[in-house]
Amino acid sequence: MQDSKVFNDPIHGHIELHPLLVSIIDTPQFQRLRHLKQLGATDFVYPGACHTRFEHSIGVCYLAGKLINALKQRQPELNITENDILCVQIAGLCHDLDHLIKVNGLEPVMTRHQLNLPEDLVFIKEQIAGPLRNHVPPGQWLCQGRQEEKSFLYEIVANNNNGIDVDIFDYLARDSYYLGMQNSFDHQRFLKFSRVCEVEGVKHICPRDKEGGNLYEMFHTCYGLHRRAYQHKVGNIIATMITEAFVKADKHIKIIGSFDQTFTISDAINDMEAYTKLTDHIFQQILYSSSDELAEARAILQNILRRKLYKYLGQVRPKDPLPNTVVFNDPIHGSIELHPLLVSIIDTPQFQRLRHLKQLGATDFVYPGACHTRFEHSIGDSYYLGMQNSFDHQRFLKFLRVCKAGGMQHICPRDKEAGNLYDMFHTRYGLHRRACQHKVGNIIATMITEALVLADKHIQIIGSKGKTFTISTAIDDMEAYTQLTDHIFQQILYSSSPELDDARAILQNINCRRIYRLLGEIRPKKPVEDTLIINMDYGKKKDNPVNNVYFYNKNKSTKAKKISKEQVSLLLPKTFSEQLVRVYCKKTDEPSFEAAEIYFKEWRPPFSKW
């Protein structure tokens, strides 16, 4: 039976999910959520708002489990069963995907985990979409999945009574985080002070009376997000332009569905296989196409990237002219105002390409929140990974001076900032160890590379003067290279070409978590060169990078000198780099893996010889 899995989420921390929930996550329909931005076109206004529905759905599932478990522990008399808990979590996980379970034949898996079908399946659907029957005699309970004595269970995932549910808890916290806005609502406090009470014969989830102010904060935060982000006038008009482009492209985009039937964008919803291929990559498919039929749609999308947007007629213009600058709202640095020349560079197709390149590559398969792009690279990785960053760059900037050392002028920090610099390099090492060089993320990146190599000569990219390039040769032509983004993954995954079968199978295995399995890792004493070698260091290979920094003293601010490691602390590391040799097994079945483990143990040299 499949094990539970732990997801590291930047909002809720470590989330451990039941094996049945993991089985649902590993379906193609759920994996599609990786490629759907939670806030649509809002990232054109707030570059950090590039999170997806994938991590939001996991967050709702987690909070649903946390709330129902709290009620069970607080009020045993409610007779909340393990089936109730699991069904509520499934509803949270699939609150945007109520079609998913039947399509993927998950009923047998649900039965193996002691769910009662079809009763529990009806209960799950009712939590998401409401009662499945519309008319019953007066006074009779409308729902079929659970009896009226458990009516409160229907208020956890989608509360139709007052809108207070775990769905809004997660998206307020998550959207505020990625938008760089404050969330004054404390959902943890709400969970802590919730009980089930009977009101006029019906059981409801009720907060403590003193939580009234906290709830007003929730609705005020929701209003603020709508006013400042969801309904932002620029974001709205960009969404309108994208819609217009899709309408113009509709009949010219062919999507292969079940039984090799062909569908357009608008009718793909009628076929689950075709619908699964409808993701945000349609934007790039149109943008990077060379078809004359898509010329009008492509022109609209190009105008969006170059900020040639429809003008807002209702704008109030000040009496005095303002500088021609653009302000970006960044979740780390706040409002960033940039010079017009920098804005012109940002508006080029080459820079806009960075919107579609994930900063950490395949790391989001391990850390779902790490879906930020190279476009907002200055934001930083720790934030999206949900890890602590102990380096204070603001403090570093505060204590910088230009000093003369070794006959040259250098930018030098104050001597007391040496510890802060070691924190920076240690944070960098920690990110490499826990995320950038994560053993699962690394092997997924390797599998993606294998898929791209297999697909290379079968993917045709139109470059300048109508020339055709492959993935590997597109670097030789700027127009073709600009079209090389992460959407290649989806182009292969959702293709129907027999030539891409092998590459597509690898990517499907990644989505279903059928990945190469780690046999073990070795730390060699001497450096070795190999494709499976993982190098981790403080940024200067085996050397201490702080040894190259000049520091000034408070009383001698014009002169600078180096500071030894021992002057900072005796607890700092003695070595600043290490290598890991990782060995994986491509076959994932247990007999093959067990045999590979035996061979690995026989092959692995004693540590003393390395």
C-alpha positions as CSV (number, residue, x, y, z in Angstrom):
1,M,0.0,0.0,0.0
2,Q,1.3,3.5,-0.8
3,D,2.8,5.5,2.0
4,S,1.8,8.9,3.2
5,K,3.8,11.9,1.9
6,V,5.0,15.1,3.4
7,F,4.7,18.4,1.4
8,N,6.7,21.4,2.5
9,D,4.4,24.4,2.1
10,P,5.4,28.0,2.6
11,I,2.1,28.8,4.3
12,H,1.4,25.8,6.5
13,G,4.8,24.2,6.9
14,H,5.1,20.4,6.7
15,I,1.9,18.8,5.5
16,E,1.6,15.0,5.8
17,L,-1.2,13.5,3.7
18,H,-2.9,10.1,3.8
19,P,-2.0,7.6,1.0
20,L,-5.4,7.9,-0.6
21,L,-4.9,11.7,-0.9
22,V,-1.5,11.1,-2.5
23,S,-3.2,8.7,-5.0
24,I,-5.5,11.5,-6.0
25,I,-2.7,14.0,-6.3
26,D,-0.8,11.7,-8.6
27,T,-3.6,11.7,-11.2
28,P,-3.2,13.6,-14.5
29,Q,-6.3,15.8,-13.7
30,F,-4.8,16.9,-10.4
31,Q,-1.3,17.4,-11.8
32,R,-2.9,19.7,-14.3
33,L,-3.3,22.2,-11.5
34,R,0.5,22.7,-11.5
35,H,0.0,24.6,-14.7
36,L,-2.9,26.8,-13.7
37,K,-2.0,30.0,-11.9
38,Q,-4.2,30.7,-8.9
39,L,-4.7,34.4,-9.7
40,G,-4.8,34.2,-13.5
41,A,-3.3,37.4,-15.1
42,T,-2.6,39.1,-11.8
43,D,1.1,38.3,-12.1
44,F,1.3,40.8,-14.8
45,V,0.7,43.4,-12.1
46,Y,2.1,41.6,-9.1
47,P,5.1,39.5,-10.4
48,G,5.3,37.4,-7.3
49,A,1.7,36.1,-7.7
50,C,2.7,33.1,-9.7
51,H,1.5,30.4,-7.3
52,T,-0.8,27.7,-8.7
53,R,-4.0,25.9,-7.9
54,F,-2.0,22.8,-7.1
55,E,-0.6,24.1,-3.8
56,H,-3.9,25.9,-2.9
57,S,-5.8,22.6,-3.2
58,I,-3.3,20.9,-0.9
59,G,-3.6,23.8,1.5
60,V,-7.4,23.5,1.6
61,C,-7.1,19.7,2.2
62,Y,-4.7,20.3,5.1
63,L,-6.9,22.9,6.8
64,A,-10.0,20.8,6.3
65,G,-8.2,17.9,8.1
66,K,-7.0,20.2,10.8
67,L,-10.5,21.7,11.5
68,I,-12.3,18.4,11.6
69,N,-9.7,16.7,13.8
70,A,-9.9,19.7,16.2
71,L,-13.7,19.2,16.4
72,K,-13.3,15.5,17.0
73,Q,-10.8,16.0,19.8
74,R,-12.7,18.8,21.4
75,Q,-16.2,17.2,21.1
76,P,-16.1,13.3,21.1
77,E,-19.9,13.3,21.4
78,L,-20.1,14.3,17.7
79,N,-19.1,10.8,16.7
80,I,-16.8,12.0,13.9
81,T,-15.3,8.9,12.2
82,E,-12.1,8.3,10.4
83,N,-14.2,8.0,7.2
84,D,-15.7,11.4,7.9
85,I,-12.2,12.9,8.3
86,L,-10.9,11.4,5.1
87,C,-14.0,12.4,3.0
88,V,-13.7,16.0,4.2
89,Q,-10.0,16.1,3.3
90,I,-10.8,14.6,-0.2
91,A,-13.4,17.3,-0.7
92,G,-10.9,19.9,0.3
93,L,-8.3,18.5,-2.1
94,C,-10.8,18.2,-5.0
95,H,-12.9,21.3,-4.3
96,D,-12.2,22.4,-7.9
97,L,-12.1,18.9,-9.3
98,D,-15.3,17.0,-8.3
99,H,-15.1,15.0,-11.6
100,L,-11.6,13.6,-10.8
101,I,-12.4,10.4,-8.8
102,K,-14.7,8.6,-11.2
103,V,-12.6,9.5,-14.3
104,N,-9.4,7.9,-12.8
105,G,-11.1,4.8,-11.5
106,L,-10.2,5.6,-7.9
107,E,-13.2,3.8,-6.4
108,P,-11.2,0.5,-5.8
109,V,-8.4,2.5,-4.0
110,M,-11.0,4.2,-1.9
111,T,-12.5,0.8,-1.0
112,R,-9.1,-0.5,0.0
113,H,-8.9,2.4,2.5
114,Q,-12.3,1.3,4.1
115,L,-14.5,4.1,2.5
116,N,-18.1,3.1,2.0
117,L,-19.2,3.5,-1.6
118,P,-21.3,5.0,-3.0
119,E,-22.3,6.7,0.2
120,D,-18.9,8.4,0.9
121,L,-18.5,9.4,-2.8
122,V,-21.9,11.1,-2.7
123,F,-20.8,12.9,0.6
124,I,-17.6,14.1,-1.1
125,K,-19.5,15.5,-4.1
126,E,-22.2,17.2,-1.9
127,Q,-19.5,19.0,0.1
128,I,-18.1,20.5,-3.2
129,A,-21.2,21.1,-5.3
130,G,-24.0,21.1,-2.7
131,P,-27.0,18.6,-2.4
132,L,-27.3,16.4,-5.5
133,R,-31.1,16.4,-5.2
134,N,-33.1,19.7,-5.5
135,H,-36.5,18.8,-4.2
136,V,-37.5,17.0,-1.0
137,P,-40.7,17.1,1.1
138,P,-40.7,20.1,3.6
139,G,-38.7,19.4,6.7
140,Q,-36.7,16.6,5.2
141,W,-32.9,16.6,5.1
142,L,-31.7,17.5,1.6
143,C,-28.3,15.7,1.6
144,Q,-27.7,12.0,1.1
145,G,-24.1,11.5,2.0
146,R,-24.5,12.2,5.8
147,Q,-27.5,12.4,8.0
148,E,-28.7,15.8,9.4
149,E,-27.0,15.1,12.8
150,K,-23.7,15.7,10.9
151,S,-24.8,18.8,9.0
152,F,-21.8,20.7,10.4
153,L,-19.5,18.6,8.2
154,Y,-20.9,20.5,5.1
155,E,-19.6,23.8,6.5
156,I,-15.9,22.9,6.5
157,V,-14.9,23.0,2.8
158,A,-17.6,25.1,1.1
159,N,-19.9,26.8,3.6
160,N,-22.9,28.0,1.7
161,N,-24.4,29.6,4.9
162,N,-21.9,32.3,5.6
163,G,-18.9,31.8,3.3
164,I,-16.5,31.0,6.3
165,D,-14.7,27.9,5.3
166,V,-11.2,26.5,4.9
167,D,-11.1,27.4,1.2
168,I,-11.2,31.1,2.0
169,F,-8.8,30.6,4.9
170,D,-6.1,29.2,2.6
171,Y,-6.5,31.6,-0.3
172,L,-6.5,34.6,2.0
173,A,-3.2,33.5,3.6
174,R,-1.6,32.2,0.3
175,D,-2.7,35.1,-2.0
176,S,-1.6,37.7,0.6
177,Y,1.8,36.0,0.9
178,Y,2.5,35.9,-2.8
179,L,1.0,39.3,-3.4
180,G,3.2,40.8,-0.7
181,M,0.2,42.1,1.2
182,Q,-0.7,41.9,4.9
183,N,-3.3,39.3,6.0
184,S,-4.8,40.5,9.3
185,F,-7.1,37.4,9.7
186,D,-5.7,34.7,12.0
187,H,-7.2,31.4,10.7
188,Q,-5.3,29.5,13.4
189,R,-7.2,31.4,16.1
190,F,-10.5,30.6,14.4
191,L,-9.7,26.8,14.3
192,K,-8.7,27.0,18.0
193,F,-12.0,28.6,19.1
194,S,-14.5,26.7,17.0
195,R,-17.1,24.3,18.3
196,V,-20.2,22.6,17.0
197,C,-23.4,24.0,18.5
198,E,-27.1,23.3,17.8
199,V,-29.1,26.3,16.6
200,E,-32.8,25.9,15.9
201,G,-32.4,22.1,15.7
202,V,-29.4,22.2,13.2
203,K,-25.8,21.7,14.1
204,H,-23.4,24.4,13.0
205,I,-19.7,25.2,13.4
206,C,-19.6,28.2,15.6
207,P,-16.7,30.5,16.7
208,R,-16.4,32.0,20.2
209,D,-18.2,35.3,20.7
210,K,-14.9,37.2,21.1
211,E,-13.9,36.1,17.6
212,G,-16.4,38.4,15.9
213,G,-13.6,41.0,15.3
214,N,-11.4,38.4,13.8
215,L,-14.1,37.4,11.3
216,Y,-14.6,41.1,10.3
217,E,-10.8,41.1,9.7
218,M,-11.3,38.1,7.4
219,F,-13.9,39.8,5.3
220,H,-12.0,43.1,5.3
221,T,-8.9,41.3,4.0
222,C,-10.9,39.6,1.3
223,Y,-12.3,43.0,0.2
224,G,-8.8,44.5,0.2
225,L,-7.5,41.7,-2.0
226,H,-10.4,42.2,-4.4
227,R,-9.8,45.9,-4.5
228,R,-6.1,45.9,-4.8
229,A,-5.4,42.7,-6.7
230,Y,-8.2,40.5,-8.0
231,Q,-10.1,43.5,-9.5
232,H,-7.0,45.6,-10.3
233,K,-7.8,47.7,-13.4
234,V,-4.7,46.6,-15.3
235,G,-5.0,43.0,-14.3
236,N,-8.7,43.0,-15.4
237,I,-8.0,44.5,-18.8
238,I,-5.1,42.0,-19.4
239,A,-7.5,39.2,-18.5
240,T,-10.0,40.6,-21.0
241,M,-7.3,40.8,-23.7
242,I,-6.3,37.2,-23.1
243,T,-9.9,36.2,-23.4
244,E,-10.2,38.0,-26.7
245,A,-7.1,36.3,-28.0
246,F,-8.4,32.9,-26.9
247,V,-11.8,33.6,-28.7
248,K,-9.9,34.5,-31.9
249,A,-7.7,31.4,-31.6
250,D,-10.5,29.0,-30.5
251,K,-11.2,27.2,-33.8
252,H,-7.6,27.1,-34.8
253,I,-6.2,25.3,-31.7
254,K,-6.7,21.6,-32.1
255,I,-6.6,19.5,-28.9
256,I,-6.6,15.7,-29.2
257,G,-8.9,14.0,-26.7
258,S,-10.1,10.5,-26.1
259,F,-10.4,8.1,-29.0
260,D,-8.3,10.6,-31.0
261,Q,-11.2,13.0,-31.3
262,T,-10.2,16.7,-32.0
263,F,-11.5,19.5,-29.8
264,T,-11.2,23.3,-29.8
265,I,-10.4,25.4,-26.7
266,S,-14.1,26.0,-26.0
267,D,-15.4,22.5,-26.5
268,A,-12.5,20.6,-24.8
269,I,-14.6,20.7,-21.6
270,N,-16.8,18.0,-23.1
271,D,-13.9,15.5,-23.1
272,M,-11.9,14.7,-20.0
273,E,-8.7,13.8,-21.8
274,A,-8.8,17.0,-23.9
275,Y,-9.8,19.1,-20.9
276,T,-6.8,17.9,-18.9
277,K,-4.6,19.5,-21.6
278,L,-6.2,22.9,-21.2
279,T,-3.7,24.8,-19.0
280,D,-2.0,28.2,-19.1
281,H,0.4,26.9,-21.7
282,I,-2.3,27.8,-24.3
283,F,-1.1,31.4,-23.9
284,Q,2.5,30.4,-25.0
285,Q,1.2,28.1,-27.7
286,I,-0.5,31.0,-29.4
287,L,2.3,33.5,-28.6
288,Y,5.1,31.3,-30.1
289,S,3.1,30.0,-33.0
290,S,3.8,30.9,-36.6
291,S,0.4,30.1,-38.1
292,D,-1.3,32.8,-40.1
293,E,-4.6,31.8,-38.7
294,L,-3.4,32.8,-35.2
295,A,-1.9,36.1,-36.3
296,E,-4.7,38.2,-34.7
297,A,-4.6,36.3,-31.4
298,R,-0.8,36.4,-31.3
299,A,-0.8,40.1,-31.9
300,I,-3.0,40.7,-28.8
301,L,-0.7,38.6,-26.6
302,Q,2.4,40.3,-27.9
303,N,0.7,43.6,-27.1
304,I,0.2,42.4,-23.5
305,L,3.9,41.5,-23.1
306,R,4.9,44.9,-24.5
307,R,2.4,46.7,-22.2
308,K,0.4,48.0,-25.1
309,L,-2.8,47.6,-23.2
310,Y,-6.2,49.0,-23.7
311,K,-6.5,52.4,-21.9
312,Y,-8.7,52.9,-18.9
313,L,-11.0,55.9,-19.7
314,G,-12.1,56.3,-16.1
315,Q,-8.6,57.2,-14.8
316,V,-8.4,60.4,-12.9
317,R,-5.3,62.3,-14.0
318,P,-3.4,64.7,-11.7
319,K,-3.0,68.3,-12.5
320,D,0.8,68.1,-12.4
321,P,2.6,65.5,-14.6
322,L,4.1,62.5,-12.9
323,P,7.4,60.8,-13.8
324,N,7.0,58.2,-16.5
325,T,7.9,55.3,-14.2
326,V,6.3,51.9,-13.5
327,V,5.8,50.5,-10.0
328,F,6.0,46.7,-9.3
329,N,4.6,45.3,-6.1
330,D,7.0,42.8,-4.8
331,P,6.2,40.4,-1.9
332,I,9.7,40.9,-0.4
333,H,10.7,44.5,-1.3
334,G,7.3,46.1,-1.5
335,S,6.6,48.7,-4.2
336,I,9.6,48.9,-6.6
337,E,9.7,52.0,-8.9
338,L,11.8,51.5,-12.0
339,H,13.4,54.0,-14.5
340,P,11.7,54.1,-17.9
341,L,14.8,52.6,-19.6
342,L,14.5,49.6,-17.2
343,V,10.8,49.3,-18.0
344,S,11.6,49.3,-21.8
345,I,14.0,46.4,-21.2
346,I,11.4,44.5,-19.2
347,D,8.9,44.9,-22.0
348,T,11.0,43.1,-24.6
349,P,10.0,39.6,-25.7
350,Q,13.4,38.3,-24.4
351,F,12.8,39.6,-20.8
352,Q,9.1,38.6,-20.9
353,R,10.2,35.0,-21.6
354,L,11.4,34.8,-18.0
355,R,7.8,34.8,-16.9
356,H,7.6,31.2,-18.2
357,L,10.9,29.9,-16.7
358,K,10.7,28.6,-13.2
359,Q,13.6,29.9,-11.1
360,L,14.2,26.5,-9.4
361,G,13.3,24.2,-12.3
362,A,11.8,20.9,-11.1
363,T,12.0,21.8,-7.4
364,D,8.3,22.6,-7.3
365,F,7.7,18.9,-7.6
366,V,9.1,18.6,-4.1
367,Y,8.2,22.1,-2.7
368,P,4.9,23.0,-4.4
369,G,5.2,26.7,-3.4
370,A,8.5,27.1,-5.3
371,C,6.8,28.1,-8.5
372,H,8.3,31.6,-8.8
373,T,9.9,32.5,-12.0
374,R,13.1,34.1,-13.2
375,F,11.1,37.2,-14.0
376,E,10.9,38.2,-10.3
377,H,14.2,36.5,-9.5
378,S,15.3,39.3,-7.2
379,I,12.5,38.2,-4.8
380,G,14.6,35.3,-3.5
381,D,14.1,31.5,-3.1
382,S,13.7,31.1,0.7
383,Y,10.4,33.0,0.6
384,Y,8.7,30.6,-1.9
385,L,10.3,27.5,-0.3
386,G,8.9,28.3,3.1
387,M,12.3,28.3,4.6
388,Q,14.0,30.8,7.0
389,N,16.5,33.2,5.6
390,S,18.8,34.2,8.4
391,F,20.8,36.8,6.3
392,D,19.7,40.4,6.7
393,H,20.5,42.1,3.4
394,Q,19.0,45.4,4.6
395,R,21.5,45.5,7.4
396,F,24.3,44.6,5.0
397,L,23.3,47.6,2.7
398,K,23.1,49.9,5.8
399,F,26.8,49.3,6.8
400,L,28.5,49.4,3.3
401,R,31.2,51.9,2.5
402,V,33.8,52.2,-0.2
403,C,37.3,51.8,1.2
404,K,40.8,51.4,-0.1
405,A,42.5,48.0,0.4
406,G,45.3,46.5,-1.5
407,G,45.7,49.6,-3.6
408,M,42.2,49.4,-5.0
409,Q,38.8,50.8,-4.0
410,H,36.3,48.1,-2.7
411,I,32.8,48.0,-1.4
412,C,33.3,46.9,2.2
413,P,30.9,46.0,5.0
414,R,31.6,46.9,8.6
415,D,33.7,44.4,10.6
416,K,30.8,43.5,12.9
417,E,28.9,42.3,9.8
418,A,31.2,39.3,9.3
419,G,28.7,37.0,11.2
420,N,25.9,38.2,9.0
421,L,27.9,37.3,5.9
422,Y,28.5,33.8,7.2
423,D,24.7,33.6,7.7
424,M,24.2,34.5,4.0
425,F,26.5,31.7,2.8
426,H,25.1,29.2,5.3
427,T,21.6,30.1,4.1
428,R,22.8,29.5,0.5
429,Y,24.2,26.1,1.5
430,G,21.0,25.2,3.3
431,L,18.9,26.0,0.2
432,H,21.2,23.8,-1.9
433,R,21.1,21.0,0.6
434,R,17.3,21.0,1.3
435,A,15.9,22.2,-2.1
436,C,18.2,23.0,-5.1
437,Q,20.0,19.6,-4.7
438,H,17.1,17.7,-3.2
439,K,17.4,14.0,-4.2
440,V,13.9,13.8,-5.6
441,G,14.1,17.2,-7.3
442,N,17.4,16.2,-8.9
443,I,16.2,13.0,-10.3
444,I,13.0,14.6,-11.7
445,A,15.3,17.2,-13.4
446,T,17.3,14.3,-14.8
447,M,14.1,12.6,-16.1
448,I,12.9,15.8,-17.7
449,T,16.3,16.2,-19.4
450,E,16.0,12.6,-20.7
451,A,12.5,13.4,-22.1
452,L,13.7,16.6,-23.7
453,V,16.7,14.8,-25.3
454,L,14.3,12.1,-26.7
455,A,11.9,14.9,-28.0
456,D,14.6,17.1,-29.3
457,K,14.5,16.4,-33.1
458,H,10.7,16.1,-33.1
459,I,10.0,19.5,-31.6
460,Q,10.1,22.2,-34.4
461,I,10.6,25.8,-33.3
462,I,10.1,28.6,-35.9
463,G,12.8,31.2,-35.7
464,S,13.8,34.3,-37.7
465,K,13.2,34.3,-41.4
466,G,11.0,31.2,-41.0
467,K,13.9,28.9,-40.2
468,T,13.1,25.7,-38.2
469,F,15.1,24.8,-35.1
470,T,15.1,21.9,-32.6
471,I,15.2,22.4,-28.8
472,S,19.0,22.0,-28.8
473,T,19.7,24.3,-31.8
474,A,17.2,27.1,-30.8
475,I,20.0,28.8,-28.9
476,D,21.6,29.8,-32.2
477,D,18.6,32.0,-33.1
478,M,17.3,34.7,-30.8
479,E,13.7,34.5,-32.0
480,A,13.7,30.7,-31.6
481,Y,15.5,30.9,-28.3
482,T,12.9,33.3,-26.9
483,Q,10.3,30.6,-27.4
484,L,12.2,28.1,-25.3
485,T,10.3,28.1,-22.0
486,D,8.9,25.6,-19.5
487,H,5.9,25.2,-21.7
488,I,7.9,22.6,-23.7
489,F,7.2,20.2,-20.8
490,Q,3.4,20.6,-21.4
491,Q,3.8,20.6,-25.2
492,I,5.3,17.1,-25.0
493,L,3.0,15.9,-22.1
494,Y,-0.2,16.9,-24.0
495,S,1.0,15.9,-27.5
496,S,-0.5,12.9,-29.4
497,S,2.5,12.4,-31.8
498,P,3.8,8.8,-31.9
499,E,7.3,10.3,-32.3
500,L,7.0,11.8,-28.8
501,D,5.7,8.6,-27.1
502,D,9.0,7.8,-25.2
503,A,9.4,11.4,-24.0
504,R,5.7,11.7,-23.1
505,A,5.9,8.5,-21.1
506,I,8.7,9.8,-19.0
507,L,6.8,13.1,-18.2
508,Q,3.7,11.1,-17.4
509,N,5.7,9.0,-15.0
510,I,6.9,12.2,-13.3
511,N,3.3,13.4,-12.8
512,C,2.3,10.1,-11.4
513,R,5.4,10.0,-9.1
514,R,6.8,6.9,-10.8
515,I,10.2,8.3,-10.6
516,Y,13.6,6.7,-10.5
517,R,14.4,5.5,-7.0
518,L,17.4,6.4,-4.9
519,L,19.6,3.4,-4.0
520,G,21.9,5.5,-1.8
521,E,24.5,8.2,-1.7
522,I,28.2,8.4,-0.9
523,R,30.4,11.2,0.2
524,P,33.8,10.7,-1.6
525,K,37.0,12.0,0.1
526,K,38.5,13.0,-3.3
527,P,36.6,15.0,-5.9
528,V,35.2,13.0,-8.8
529,E,33.5,14.0,-12.1
530,D,30.2,12.4,-13.1
531,T,26.7,13.4,-14.1
532,L,25.4,12.0,-10.8
533,I,27.7,14.1,-8.7
534,I,26.1,16.7,-6.5
535,N,28.4,19.6,-5.5
536,M,27.4,21.7,-2.5
537,D,29.5,24.6,-1.2
538,Y,29.4,28.2,0.1
539,G,29.8,29.7,-3.4
540,K,33.6,29.5,-3.9
541,K,34.0,25.8,-4.2
542,K,36.4,24.6,-1.5
543,D,37.4,28.1,-0.4
544,N,35.9,30.2,2.3
545,P,34.2,33.1,0.4
546,V,34.4,35.5,3.4
547,N,38.2,35.3,3.1
548,N,37.9,37.6,0.0
549,V,35.9,40.3,1.8
550,Y,37.5,43.5,3.1
551,F,35.9,45.0,6.3
552,Y,36.2,48.5,7.7
553,N,36.2,49.4,11.4
554,K,33.8,51.9,13.0
555,N,36.8,54.1,14.1
556,K,38.7,53.7,10.8
557,S,36.0,53.9,8.2
558,T,38.4,54.8,5.3
559,K,40.7,51.8,5.7
560,A,39.7,48.1,5.3
561,K,41.2,44.7,6.0
562,K,40.3,41.0,5.9
563,I,38.9,39.2,9.0
564,S,39.8,35.6,9.7
565,K,37.2,33.0,10.4
566,E,38.5,32.5,14.0
567,Q,37.9,36.2,14.7
568,V,34.2,35.7,14.0
569,S,33.5,32.4,15.8
570,L,35.1,29.1,16.6
571,L,31.8,27.4,15.7
572,L,32.0,28.1,12.0
573,P,32.6,25.2,9.6
574,K,36.1,23.9,8.9
575,T,35.3,22.9,5.3
576,F,33.2,24.8,2.8
577,S,32.3,22.2,0.2
578,E,31.3,18.6,-0.2
579,Q,30.4,16.1,-2.9
580,L,27.6,13.5,-3.0
581,V,27.5,10.5,-5.4
582,R,23.8,9.6,-5.9
583,V,22.9,6.3,-7.5
584,Y,19.3,5.8,-8.8
585,C,17.4,2.8,-10.2
586,K,15.2,3.6,-13.2
587,K,13.0,0.6,-12.7
588,T,10.5,1.4,-9.9
589,D,8.9,-2.1,-9.3
590,E,9.9,-3.7,-6.0
591,P,11.7,-6.8,-7.3
592,S,14.0,-4.7,-9.6
593,F,14.6,-2.1,-6.8
594,E,15.5,-4.8,-4.3
595,A,17.9,-6.4,-6.7
596,A,19.5,-3.1,-7.5
597,E,19.9,-2.4,-3.8
598,I,21.9,-5.6,-3.4
599,Y,24.2,-4.7,-6.4
600,F,24.6,-1.2,-5.0
601,K,25.8,-2.5,-1.6
602,E,28.2,-4.8,-3.3
603,W,29.5,-2.0,-5.6
604,R,29.7,0.7,-2.9
605,P,33.4,1.0,-1.9
606,P,34.4,1.3,1.7
607,F,34.4,5.0,2.8
608,S,38.1,4.8,3.6
609,K,39.0,4.2,-0.1
610,W,37.2,7.3,-1.3
